[in-house]
């Protein structure tokens, strides 16, 4: 290589002492040689105003060093070169790309982001192996129709340009998995988007969209949808059928309510801050059982419904800067909640210094108020709702005692197998419930229960019972006599002991959840319960087994 440099330097034709050393080419020959071997060429941040022709022709022309009859080692056999598959031209000063880009038909990735491009060459449509195209952070006002001819394109990044519309046929890119058109000037989305059934990530943020096409619901693979900072007032009801959706960003729009998303069972994050939401609909919350992050800051929310406690997987809840004056104390029962933001609300029941102590202290305070807020000794707690999600559904409000439901239970005793009475204020279970001899699932979590009736022994088919977040101080003895039980969920009570001998008689029991109770010891005889696959004991005051042993499962 040194000889080649000397040959080039000495070939200027000027006399000795007056020779002018030629400026080095913008792309060093060593870099080109390496690209011929690896198939990758990175020319980012080199101040290029145009792409040298020999870059486009890298796989066509004989290398310069070969023309100078130099000797080659095994590593420099240019005739054994690899076709260029990856070309990075980012962060230069390019104002255009040559049609010669078609001379690199093996390209799978082309990155020209952060330049000054105002248009793209139609020859891009001939790169039939292209899988990723990044033209973001340029000055593009349109995309060539030829782009729609790229059958293998999986990632198209065109954010931060000046696009006012997208090609109507964009749905022809059937292999597309990632599309980012954020930070443009789009006012509408082509209806052909419905054909992008393999799309996983779609970013529409920071445009001028006033509505979303209902056809987006056809994107059955979509996991992430970002519509931040547009002018959306509603979300099409059909979007509720996007069963794969995991992350939905609706921040900085004009929404007045949360969207209804009954089929989005996998939704983990919902970001709807900086809108005009005034009411949190309890029914909407019940549909979001997998939610881990709920961000609603900077809205006009006045109240938080008790039903927010159905979000048992919630880890982050941001309600900052709303109009909330009081919180439901049951918020303290959310088992996974690690972050709760409430600043900027006119809260009356919580002191400001308590808010400043952090999430865990606040949740501890809320839990303590639940104990103080229970029904009095002569007060009948109200059942606010009853849901029978199996073959029958009953939704009755403002019932003063569960006994008033007995007449319905008798009617349904031959059909109901799943009963949910969670998140009410029930302090006792009537014998009418014990008539449901086909019952397999019973959800009684988040109530005021201290005991279960012995008549429940008749529920011979019951295999799952959820009694979490009640007030049991003793393990309900009737559970020992239900032979079909597979799952007993009794976390967050005050149970002080269990009988391992009777538990062993439940030979189908696979899960026993006793987290956050008052167990002072764990009987070693529990080891004889060979059917147990999951034994959860964290949060109890016993000393053995040690926490390190519990962490091993």
Secondary structure, 3 states (H helix, E strand, C coil): CHHHHHHHHCCCCCCCCCCCCCCCCCCCHHHHHHHHHHCEEECCCCCCCCCCHHHHCCCCCCCHHHHCCCCCCHHHCHHHCCCCCEEECCCCCCCCCCHHHHHCCCCCEEECCCCCCCCCCHHHHHCCCCCEEECCCCCCCCCCHHHHHCCCCCEEECCCCCCCCCCCCHHHCCCCCEEECCCCCCCCCCHHHHHCCCCCEEECCCCCCCCCCHHHHHCCCCCEEECCCCCCCCCCHHHHHCCCCCEEECCCCCCCECCCCCCCCCCCEEECCCCCCCECCHHHHHCCCCCCEEECCCCCCCCCCHHHHHCCCCCEEECCCCCCCCCCHHHHHCCCCCEEECCCCCCCCCCHHHHCCCHHHHHHHHHHHHHHCCCCCCCCCCECCCECCCCCCCCCCCECCHHHHHHHHHHHCCCCCEEECCCCCCCCCCHHHHHCCCCCEEECCCCCCCCCCHHHHHCCCCCEEECCCCCCCCCCHHHHHCCCCCEEECCCCCCCCCCHHHHHCCCCCCEEECCCCCCCCCCHHHHHCCCCCEEECCCCCCCCCCHHHHHCC
